[in-house]
Amino acid sequence: MRNKILNTALVFFVVAVLAIFAFYVRVGATADQVVVLRTSGMTCGSCVKKITDALQSQRGVAATEVDLESGVVIAGYDSKQTAPEKLAQAVQKIGFYSQVAQVVTPQQFRGIVGRDVGGKAAPGGCCGSRGCGAAK
């Protein structure tokens, strides 16, 4: 009888722990759209990281890429959870001018670029005296 009570208590404990973990696990977003943002004011890898972090913190964003040299930010996102304009606003909110240039499907993106969205951000250094987000 004692073993049965201990086993039951153990099962309830494990179920409770799994339920708590379920609330903290972020379900990965799947991209059904890819937005291309024209963004200015990026000067270094720190800017790239700030933009990447800002977009990744948005609900529904599955992958991001930032091309420092061309001033292009690409984000794969779930269109049921966010909109391209909201993603441009998230970039603007941290100090960079950003506007939606194009929205395509992941298949169209793959056809144009030859790969899936989600490449790694470029390594970078420091923005120097201008600071990140300074207008050109």
C-alpha positions in Angstrom: 0.0 0.0 0.0 2.8 2.4 0.9 4.6 1.7 -2.5 1.3 2.4 -4.3 1.0 5.8 -2.6 4.7 6.7 -3.3 4.3 5.7 -6.9 1.2 7.7 -7.3 2.8 10.8 -5.7 5.8 10.3 -8.0 3.6 10.2 -11.1 1.8 13.4 -10.0 5.1 15.1 -9.3 6.5 14.2 -12.8 3.2 15.3 -14.5 3.3 18.6 -12.6 7.0 19.3 -13.5 6.2 18.5 -17.2 3.2 20.8 -17.1 5.3 23.6 -15.7 8.0 23.1 -18.4 5.4 23.1 -21.1 4.5 26.7 -20.2 8.1 27.9 -20.5 8.9 26.1 -23.8 8.6 28.5 -26.7 7.0 26.7 -29.6 9.1 27.4 -32.7 7.4 29.5 -35.3 7.2 28.3 -38.8 7.7 30.8 -41.6 5.0 31.0 -44.2 6.2 34.4 -45.4 9.5 36.2 -45.8 9.8 39.9 -45.5 12.7 42.0 -47.0 13.3 45.2 -45.1 15.3 48.1 -46.4 17.1 49.3 -43.3 19.6 52.2 -42.8 21.8 53.3 -40.0 23.6 49.9 -39.5 27.3 50.3 -39.1 28.7 47.2 -37.5 28.1 43.7 -36.1 26.7 45.2 -32.9 23.9 46.8 -35.0 23.3 43.4 -36.7 22.9 41.8 -33.3 20.5 44.5 -32.0 18.3 44.1 -35.1 18.5 40.3 -34.9 17.6 40.3 -31.2 14.7 42.7 -31.8 13.2 40.6 -34.5 13.7 37.3 -32.8 11.9 38.6 -29.8 8.8 39.2 -31.9 6.1 36.6 -31.8 6.0 34.5 -34.9 9.5 35.2 -36.2 11.2 32.0 -37.2 14.5 33.2 -38.8 16.4 36.4 -39.5 19.3 37.6 -41.6 20.9 41.0 -41.6 23.2 42.1 -44.5 25.1 45.0 -43.2 26.7 46.1 -46.5 23.5 46.2 -48.5 21.2 47.4 -45.7 18.8 44.5 -46.1 17.1 42.7 -43.2 15.3 39.5 -44.0 12.9 37.7 -41.7 10.9 34.5 -42.1 7.7 34.8 -40.1 4.3 33.2 -39.4 1.7 35.6 -41.0 -0.9 34.4 -38.5 1.2 35.8 -35.6 2.7 39.0 -37.0 2.8 41.3 -40.0 5.7 42.8 -42.0 4.9 46.3 -40.9 5.2 45.3 -37.3 8.6 43.8 -38.0 9.7 47.1 -39.6 8.4 49.0 -36.6 10.4 46.7 -34.2 13.5 47.6 -36.1 12.6 51.3 -36.1 11.9 51.2 -32.4 15.6 50.4 -31.7 16.8 53.3 -33.7 17.1 52.2 -37.4 15.1 53.5 -40.3 13.3 50.4 -41.8 10.6 49.9 -44.4 9.1 46.9 -46.1 10.6 46.4 -49.5 9.1 43.0 -50.4 7.1 40.1 -49.0 7.5 36.6 -50.6 6.9 33.0 -49.7 9.7 30.8 -48.4 9.5 28.9 -51.7 9.9 32.1 -53.7 12.8 33.2 -51.5 14.5 29.8 -52.1 14.0 30.2 -55.8 15.5 33.7 -55.9 18.4 33.2 -53.5 18.9 29.4 -53.8 18.7 28.7 -50.1 16.4 28.9 -47.1 16.1 32.0 -45.0 18.0 31.9 -41.7 21.7 32.4 -42.4 24.0 33.5 -39.6 24.5 37.2 -38.9 27.8 38.7 -40.0 30.5 39.0 -37.3 31.1 42.5 -36.3 32.9 45.0 -34.3 32.0 48.3 -32.8 29.9 51.2 -34.1 32.5 53.7 -33.0 31.7 57.3 -32.0 28.6 57.4 -34.3 26.8 54.7 -32.2 24.4 52.1 -33.5 21.3 53.4 -35.3 22.9 56.7 -36.3 21.4 57.9 -39.6 23.8 58.0 -42.5 
